[in-house]
Structure formats: C-alpha cells, structure tokens
C-alpha cells in the first residue's frame, strides 16, 4: 500500500483529533502495510531503505511514538510474539491470530475461528472474553517439523 492509498483514513483520523497529517506518519503507516508484520526496528529499517542513502528517515524513538499514535487511532495493531519487540500490522486488515514458528521465525495469520472452541470454553468456565486481535501462538511450522523429523 502506498502512502497515497493510506492517506485518506489517516488524514481523516488525524484531523478529527486536531492533529496534522505529516509525511512521516504517512511513511510509517505505508511501511507497516508493506511489511504486513514488522517490529519497530524492521519498520525503521524499511523507512531508511525507502529513503535511500541521501534521504532522511525517522529515528527509532520517532517510529515508536508514531506507531503508538497510529494504534490509538485504530490504524495499526500490535501483537507480542513472546520475547522481544511487538510486531505491528495495519488495522484495516481482517482480524487474525498470529502463529509464529520458534525455529525459523515465520509468522502466519489464521482465521480467528480456529480458536472458537477455546474462546467458548474460556467464556463458560471463567467468564473471560478472548481478544483474538492480540493472540499469538508459538510452536513449530510444518517445514521445520519435517526437517527435525528427517
């Protein structure tokens, strides 16, 4: 997604809160969308690569502040995949569960209905409502499991 495509919802949300639309905010949102699942460091690296050797890119603290703002606006979401920095993805994407391989680091997205039985049981037994937008499951992907069993 280019910065132009992300500008209308970002511009509307910012204006509604009395904030300005800056190229930096547009670029961070575009980088999140392009990466699909990226840590703040990966988003910063993408911005530096996009800026080129002579271009300017925001520092890591600015990337974090911008991500926090975009999340408050509902334009990005974060998920913790265990240790380390959270990953961010565009808020316009459908709700999904993150499945992360502990061996190779691959992150896949699956439909949240995969957890329907667990969510129902948690609701019945504990009165707990599961927020699948922030669920991350860790394990071993098929390719890594096949390598281990070969």
N, CA and C of each residue as an Amber inpcrd file, in Angstrom:
protein
   450
   0.8430000  -1.1650000   0.0000000   0.0000000   0.0000000   0.0000000
   0.8860000   1.2250000   0.0000000   0.6180000   2.1580000  -0.8890000
   1.4360000   3.3610000  -0.9480000   0.9440000   4.3770000   0.0490000
   1.7400000   5.3930000   0.3070000   1.3640000   6.4550000   1.2170000
   0.1110000   7.1660000   0.7450000  -0.0770000   7.2730000  -0.6000000
  -1.2700000   7.9210000  -1.1200000  -2.5180000   7.1440000  -0.7600000
  -2.4480000   5.8070000  -0.8300000  -3.6150000   4.9920000  -0.5150000
  -3.9460000   5.0520000   0.9660000  -2.9460000   5.2010000   1.8300000
  -3.1890000   5.2140000   3.2550000  -3.5490000   6.6030000   3.7620000
  -3.3360000   7.6340000   2.9530000  -3.5340000   8.9980000   3.4200000
  -4.9750000   9.3220000   3.7880000  -6.0060000   8.9380000   2.9930000
  -7.3510000   9.3670000   3.3600000  -7.7920000   8.9380000   4.7620000
  -7.7180000   7.6410000   5.1610000  -8.1560000   7.3230000   6.5180000
  -7.2500000   7.9530000   7.5690000  -5.9640000   8.0340000   7.2960000
  -5.0400000   8.6430000   8.2410000  -5.3480000  10.1310000   8.3660000
  -5.5300000  10.8000000   7.2440000  -5.8230000  12.2350000   7.2680000
  -7.1110000  12.5140000   8.0320000  -8.1450000  11.7280000   7.7670000
  -9.4320000  11.9410000   8.4480000  -9.3100000  11.7250000   9.9520000
  -8.6250000  10.6680000  10.3500000  -8.4610000  10.3830000  11.7790000
  -7.6590000  11.4700000  12.4710000  -6.5980000  11.9170000  11.8320000
  -5.7600000  12.9580000  12.4330000  -6.5300000  14.2680000  12.5530000
  -7.2040000  14.6710000  11.4770000  -7.9740000  15.9190000  11.5080000
  -9.0580000  15.8680000  12.5810000  -9.7170000  14.7070000  12.7260000
 -10.7740000  14.5700000  13.7290000 -10.2360000  14.7880000  15.1420000
  -8.9550000  14.5590000  15.3310000  -8.3360000  14.7310000  16.6540000
  -7.4870000  15.9920000  16.7400000  -7.6050000  16.8450000  15.7340000
  -6.8700000  18.0990000  15.7540000  -5.3900000  17.9460000  15.5010000
  -4.9940000  16.8700000  14.8370000  -3.5840000  16.6090000  14.5500000
  -3.3030000  16.8140000  13.0650000  -2.0420000  17.0380000  12.7450000
  -1.6420000  17.2530000  11.3600000  -1.2480000  15.9360000  10.6900000
  -1.4950000  15.8830000   9.3840000  -1.0210000  14.7700000   8.5670000
   0.3940000  15.1100000   8.1350000   1.3510000  14.3260000   8.5840000
   2.7400000  14.5720000   8.1940000   3.2020000  13.4570000   7.2640000
   4.2170000  13.7600000   6.4750000   4.7450000  12.7280000   5.5730000
   5.3300000  11.5780000   6.3900000   5.8800000  11.8990000   7.5590000
   6.4430000  10.8580000   8.4190000   5.3610000   9.8710000   8.8650000
   4.2100000  10.3660000   9.2720000   3.1110000   9.4890000   9.6870000
   2.6380000   8.6420000   8.5120000   2.5500000   9.2540000   7.3410000
   2.1570000   8.5130000   6.1420000   3.1710000   7.4160000   5.8320000
   4.4550000   7.7530000   5.9280000   5.5050000   6.7930000   5.5930000
   5.5300000   5.6270000   6.5790000   5.3350000   5.8980000   7.8610000
   5.3180000   4.8080000   8.8480000   4.1430000   3.8870000   8.5690000
   2.9600000   4.4460000   8.3230000   1.7950000   3.6160000   8.0290000
   2.0110000   2.8000000   6.7530000   2.6030000   3.4010000   5.7360000
   2.8820000   2.6790000   4.4860000   3.8800000   1.5470000   4.7270000
   4.8840000   1.7790000   5.5740000   5.8770000   0.7330000   5.8710000
   5.2310000  -0.4180000   6.6230000   4.3460000  -0.1150000   7.5810000
   3.6360000  -1.1730000   8.3130000   2.8340000  -2.0200000   7.3320000
   2.1190000  -1.3700000   6.4510000   1.2990000  -2.0970000   5.4750000
   2.1460000  -2.9440000   4.5420000   3.2710000  -2.4070000   4.1060000
   4.1350000  -3.1370000   3.1770000   4.7550000  -4.3640000   3.8330000
   5.1340000  -4.2380000   5.1010000   5.7840000  -5.3600000   5.7960000
   4.7910000  -6.4220000   6.2580000   3.5400000  -6.0580000   6.4190000
   2.4770000  -6.9160000   6.9300000   2.6490000  -7.2380000   8.4070000
   3.7960000  -7.7290000   8.8400000   4.1080000  -7.9910000  10.2440000
   5.5370000  -7.5180000  10.4790000   5.7010000  -6.3830000  11.1540000
   7.0400000  -5.8590000  11.3530000   7.2380000  -5.2800000  12.7350000
   8.4390000  -5.4630000  13.2630000   8.8020000  -4.8470000  14.5330000
   9.1120000  -3.3760000  14.2720000   9.1430000  -2.5520000  15.3090000
   9.5300000  -1.1510000  15.0990000  10.9030000  -1.0230000  14.4380000
  11.8340000  -1.9100000  14.7870000  13.1580000  -1.8650000  14.1750000
  13.0880000  -2.1960000  12.6830000  12.2750000  -3.1920000  12.3160000
  12.1200000  -3.5410000  10.8990000  11.4200000  -2.4190000  10.1390000
  10.4600000  -1.7760000  10.7810000   9.7710000  -0.6490000  10.1550000
  10.7560000   0.4930000   9.9240000  11.6010000   0.7770000  10.9300000
  12.6280000   1.8110000  10.7750000  13.6040000   1.4780000   9.6680000
  14.0130000   0.2090000   9.5820000  14.9310000  -0.2180000   8.5170000
  14.2790000  -0.0410000   7.1500000  13.0000000  -0.3470000   7.0560000
  12.2680000  -0.1730000   5.7900000  12.2370000   1.3060000   5.4070000
  11.9960000   2.1710000   6.3940000  11.9640000   3.6080000   6.1210000
  13.3320000   4.1130000   5.6670000  14.4070000   3.6110000   6.2900000
  15.7550000   4.0130000   5.8850000  16.0530000   3.5250000   4.4640000
  15.6460000   2.2930000   4.1580000  15.8700000   1.7520000   2.8120000
  15.0790000   2.5440000   1.7800000  13.8300000   2.8770000   2.1060000
  12.9960000   3.6570000   1.1860000  13.5610000   5.0530000   0.9680000
  14.1780000   5.6280000   2.0090000  14.7320000   6.9860000   1.9070000
  15.9910000   7.0170000   1.0570000  16.6870000   5.9030000   0.9790000
  17.9190000   5.8480000   0.1980000  19.0840000   6.4630000   0.9480000
  20.2700000   6.4020000   0.3710000  21.4710000   6.8620000   1.0710000
  21.4650000   8.3580000   1.3780000  20.7770000   9.1570000   0.5640000
  20.7640000  10.6040000   0.7830000  19.4760000  11.0920000   1.4370000
  18.5470000  10.1840000   1.7060000  17.2630000  10.5870000   2.2610000
  17.2520000  10.5840000   3.7780000  16.2450000  11.2090000   4.3220000
  16.0920000  11.2710000   5.7760000  15.0140000  10.2870000   6.2050000
  15.2810000   9.5740000   7.2940000  14.3170000   8.6340000   7.8610000
  14.2360000   8.8990000   9.3560000  13.0610000   8.6840000   9.9500000
  12.9190000   8.9360000  11.3810000  13.7550000   7.9660000  12.2100000
  14.1910000   8.4430000  13.3900000  14.9370000   7.5600000  14.2810000
  13.9700000   6.5940000  14.9730000  14.5240000   5.6180000  15.6820000
  13.7190000   4.5540000  16.2840000  12.6990000   5.0950000  17.2750000
  13.0730000   6.0770000  18.0930000  12.1170000   6.6080000  19.0720000
  10.9430000   7.2920000  18.3820000  11.2000000   7.9480000  17.2610000
  10.1190000   8.5820000  16.4980000   9.2140000   7.5290000  15.8880000
   9.7940000   6.4400000  15.4130000   8.9910000   5.3440000  14.8630000
   8.0620000   4.7970000  15.9600000   8.6030000   4.5570000  17.1570000
   7.7840000   4.0600000  18.2730000   6.6440000   5.0280000  18.5990000
   6.9570000   6.3340000  18.6950000   5.9110000   7.3190000  19.0230000
   4.8390000   7.3550000  17.9400000   5.2620000   7.2770000  16.6920000
   4.3110000   7.3030000  15.5800000   3.4390000   6.0530000  15.5970000
   4.0320000   4.8930000  15.8730000   3.2520000   3.6550000  15.9610000
   2.2310000   3.7360000  17.0940000   2.6250000   4.3030000  18.2250000
   1.6890000   4.4620000  19.3450000   0.5100000   5.3410000  18.9440000
   0.7830000   6.4410000  18.2450000  -0.2800000   7.3200000  17.7740000
  -1.1890000   6.5880000  16.7890000  -0.5920000   5.9110000  15.8200000
  -1.3870000   5.1970000  14.8190000  -2.2340000   4.0990000  15.4620000
  -1.7230000   3.4940000  16.5240000  -2.5100000   2.4720000  17.2090000
  -3.6800000   3.1030000  17.9630000  -3.4440000   4.2360000  18.6030000
  -4.5480000   4.9300000  19.2840000  -5.6420000   5.3120000  18.2980000
  -5.2640000   5.5940000  17.0540000  -6.2200000   5.9480000  16.0130000
  -6.8900000   4.7190000  15.3960000  -6.4330000   3.5220000  15.7600000
  -7.0060000   2.2910000  15.2200000  -6.5030000   1.9340000  13.8350000
  -5.4040000   2.5550000  13.4020000  -4.8860000   2.3090000  12.0620000
  -3.8400000   1.2130000  12.0200000  -3.2510000   0.8720000  13.1710000
  -2.3490000  -0.2720000  13.2730000  -2.6740000  -1.0100000  14.5690000
  -2.2650000  -2.2590000  14.6230000  -2.4100000  -3.1000000  15.8150000
  -1.0560000  -3.6930000  16.1360000  -0.8300000  -4.0070000  17.3880000
   0.4030000  -4.6990000  17.7320000   0.0730000  -6.0250000  18.4080000
   1.0000000  -6.9370000  18.3160000   0.8940000  -8.2430000  18.9560000
   2.2720000  -8.6190000  19.4720000   2.3170000  -9.1820000  20.6630000
   3.5760000  -9.6710000  21.2160000   3.7170000 -11.1460000  20.8580000
   4.8450000 -11.5050000  20.3110000   5.1000000 -12.8890000  19.9250000
   6.0710000 -13.5470000  20.8930000   5.9720000 -13.2040000  22.1380000
   6.8870000 -13.7510000  23.1360000   7.9350000 -12.7210000  23.4660000
   9.1800000 -13.1460000  23.4750000  10.2760000 -12.2450000  23.8060000
  10.5270000 -11.2730000  22.6670000  11.0270000 -10.1100000  23.0230000
  11.3880000  -9.1380000  22.0050000  10.2870000  -8.1330000  21.7460000
  10.5160000  -7.3250000  20.7210000   9.6110000  -6.2370000  20.3730000
   8.3010000  -6.7810000  19.7970000   7.2270000  -6.0220000  19.9560000
   5.9650000  -6.4370000  19.3460000   6.0380000  -6.2920000  17.8310000
   5.1260000  -6.9670000  17.1580000   5.0010000  -6.7770000  15.7130000
   3.7690000  -5.9210000  15.4710000   3.7940000  -5.1630000  14.3950000
   2.6860000  -4.2830000  14.0340000   2.1360000  -4.7030000  12.6800000
   0.8300000  -4.5210000  12.5270000   0.2000000  -4.7350000  11.2300000
  -0.9030000  -3.7180000  11.0580000  -1.2930000  -3.4920000   9.8080000
  -2.2920000  -2.4740000   9.5040000  -3.6250000  -2.8300000  10.1440000
  -4.2800000  -1.8320000  10.7090000  -5.5590000  -2.0370000  11.3840000
  -6.6930000  -2.3710000  10.4340000  -6.5430000  -2.0370000   9.1410000
  -7.5890000  -2.3280000   8.1770000  -7.6410000  -3.8110000   7.8070000
  -6.5700000  -4.5420000   8.1180000  -6.5550000  -5.9680000   7.8100000
  -7.6140000  -6.6690000   8.6530000  -8.1090000  -7.7670000   8.1560000
  -9.0820000  -8.5420000   8.9140000  -8.4610000  -9.0230000  10.2260000
  -9.2920000  -9.2520000  11.2090000  -8.8180000  -9.7620000  12.4920000
  -8.2530000 -11.1580000  12.2610000  -7.1260000 -11.4460000  12.8950000
  -6.4980000 -12.7470000  12.7030000  -5.6500000 -13.1190000  13.9060000
  -5.3530000 -14.3930000  13.9920000  -4.4820000 -14.9300000  15.0250000
  -3.1020000 -15.0970000  14.4010000  -2.0700000 -14.7260000  15.1440000
  -0.7040000 -14.8930000  14.6690000  -0.1660000 -16.2430000  15.1300000
   0.4680000 -16.9490000  14.2110000   1.0970000 -18.2310000  14.5060000
   2.5720000 -18.0730000  14.1390000   3.4410000 -18.1710000  15.1500000
   4.8670000 -17.9030000  14.9360000   5.6890000 -19.1610000  15.1730000
   6.5770000 -19.4630000  14.2200000   7.4710000 -20.6110000  14.3550000
   8.6750000 -20.2050000  15.1990000   8.9270000 -20.9700000  16.2490000
  10.0600000 -20.6970000  17.1270000  11.3890000 -21.0530000  16.4870000
  11.3590000 -21.8830000  15.4470000  12.6030000 -22.3060000  14.8000000
  13.0640000 -21.3200000  13.7320000  12.1900000 -21.0160000  12.7650000
  12.5970000 -20.1730000  11.6430000  12.0900000 -18.7380000  11.7450000
  11.1560000 -18.4760000  12.6510000  10.6460000 -17.1200000  12.8380000
   9.5160000 -16.7400000  11.9090000   9.0820000 -17.6560000  11.0490000
   7.9830000 -17.3450000  10.1340000   6.7290000 -17.0160000  10.9290000
   6.0030000 -15.9950000  10.4710000   4.7450000 -15.5990000  11.1000000
   3.6440000 -15.7980000  10.0780000   2.6240000 -16.5490000  10.4550000
   1.4670000 -16.7620000   9.6000000   0.2370000 -16.1960000  10.2920000
  -0.7580000 -15.8980000   9.5010000  -2.0260000 -15.4250000  10.0310000
  -3.0890000 -16.4730000   9.7530000  -3.9120000 -16.7480000  10.7570000
  -5.0040000 -17.6960000  10.5760000  -6.3060000 -17.0520000  11.0340000
  -7.3960000 -17.5440000  10.5090000  -8.7190000 -17.0420000  10.8600000
  -8.9670000 -17.2520000  12.3480000  -9.5050000 -16.2660000  13.0450000
  -9.7190000 -16.3880000  14.4850000 -10.7170000 -17.4750000  14.8780000
 -11.4940000 -17.9650000  13.9230000 -12.4430000 -19.0260000  14.2630000
 -11.7390000 -20.3040000  14.6850000 -10.4230000 -20.4030000  14.3850000
  -9.6590000 -21.5710000  14.8100000  -9.6760000 -21.6990000  16.3430000
  -9.9310000 -20.5960000  17.0240000  -9.9490000 -20.5960000  18.4890000
 -11.3620000 -20.5580000  19.0770000 -12.3760000 -20.7850000  18.2540000
 -13.7580000 -20.6990000  18.7390000 -14.0250000 -21.6050000  19.9380000
 -13.5740000 -22.8520000  19.8720000 -13.8360000 -23.7830000  20.9800000
 -13.1460000 -23.3100000  22.2550000 -11.9040000 -22.8440000  22.1340000
 -11.1790000 -22.3480000  23.3100000 -11.8480000 -21.0920000  23.8550000
 -12.2660000 -20.1800000  22.9670000 -12.9230000 -18.9480000  23.4030000
 -14.2320000 -19.2610000  24.1230000 -14.9870000 -20.2210000  23.5910000
 -16.2540000 -20.6040000  24.2240000 -16.0050000 -21.2030000  25.6090000
 -15.0180000 -22.0550000  25.6980000 -14.7000000 -22.6820000  26.9850000
 -14.2310000 -21.6410000  28.0080000 -13.3860000 -20.7100000  27.5900000
 -12.9380000 -19.6440000  28.4860000 -14.1190000 -18.7990000  28.9620000
 -15.0450000 -18.5330000  28.0630000 -16.2320000 -17.7580000  28.4340000
 -17.1070000 -18.4980000  29.4230000 -17.3280000 -19.7800000  29.1730000
 -18.1860000 -20.5900000  30.0370000 -17.5640000 -20.8100000  31.4080000
 -16.3020000 -21.2040000  31.4270000 -15.6620000 -21.5730000  32.6900000
 -15.1730000 -20.3850000  33.5130000 -14.7250000 -19.3250000  32.8340000
 -14.1260000 -18.2100000  33.5570000 -14.8400000 -16.8730000  33.3550000
 -15.8120000 -16.8450000  32.4500000 -16.4440000 -15.5740000  32.1250000
 -15.4890000 -14.6450000  31.4030000 -14.5150000 -15.2320000  30.7290000
 -13.4360000 -14.4950000  30.0820000 -13.7370000 -14.3470000  28.5940000
 -13.6100000 -13.1200000  28.0670000 -13.8090000 -12.8740000  26.6440000
 -12.4510000 -12.7460000  25.9820000 -12.1720000 -13.6110000  25.0420000
 -10.8890000 -13.6510000  24.3440000 -10.8220000 -12.5720000  23.2740000
  -9.7450000 -11.7960000  23.2600000  -9.4960000 -10.7930000  22.2360000
  -8.5370000 -11.4060000  21.2240000  -9.0660000 -11.9400000  20.1350000
  -8.2220000 -12.6380000  19.1700000  -7.3200000 -11.6930000  18.3910000
  -7.5640000 -10.4070000  18.4530000  -6.7110000  -9.4530000  17.7620000
  -5.3240000  -9.3740000  18.3510000  -5.1420000  -9.8700000  19.5590000
  -3.8400000  -9.8080000  20.2110000  -3.3220000 -11.1930000  20.5830000
  -3.8380000 -12.2220000  19.9320000  -3.4160000 -13.5790000  20.2380000
  -2.2640000 -13.9850000  19.3210000  -1.2370000 -14.5400000  19.9290000
  -0.1160000 -15.0770000  19.1680000   0.2120000 -16.4490000  19.7420000
   0.2500000 -17.4300000  18.8800000   0.5850000 -18.7910000  19.2790000
   1.9730000 -19.1210000  18.7570000   2.7790000 -19.7460000  19.5960000
   4.1180000 -20.1250000  19.1400000   4.2150000 -21.6360000  19.0910000
   5.0440000 -22.1050000  18.2040000   5.2390000 -23.5360000  18.0210000
   6.2330000 -23.7570000  16.9010000   6.0290000 -24.8240000  16.1550000
   6.9310000 -25.1900000  15.0710000   6.1290000 -25.3520000  13.7870000
   6.5600000 -24.6800000  12.7330000   5.8560000 -24.7830000  11.4540000
   6.0910000 -26.1600000  10.8240000   5.3150000 -26.4730000   9.8150000
   5.4040000 -27.7670000   9.1480000   6.7880000 -28.0150000   8.5710000
   7.3540000 -26.9980000   7.8950000   8.6660000 -27.1740000   7.2510000
   9.7510000 -27.4870000   8.2830000   9.7380000 -26.7870000   9.4130000
  10.7630000 -27.0260000  10.4410000  10.5420000 -28.3730000  11.1130000
   9.2880000 -28.7490000  11.3250000   8.9960000 -30.0550000  11.9300000
   9.4630000 -31.1820000  11.0200000   9.2660000 -31.0170000   9.7070000
   9.7220000 -32.0440000   8.7600000  11.2450000 -32.1450000   8.7480000
  11.9380000 -31.0040000   8.8750000  13.4080000 -31.0170000   8.9330000
  13.8760000 -31.7480000  10.1870000  13.2100000 -31.4870000  11.2990000
  13.5930000 -32.1220000  12.5700000  13.3540000 -33.6320000  12.5460000
  12.3120000 -34.0580000  11.8300000  11.9600000 -35.4820000  11.7870000
  12.6390000 -36.2240000  10.6390000  13.4060000 -35.5130000   9.8240000
  14.0480000 -36.1570000   8.6610000  15.3060000 -36.8960000   9.0720000
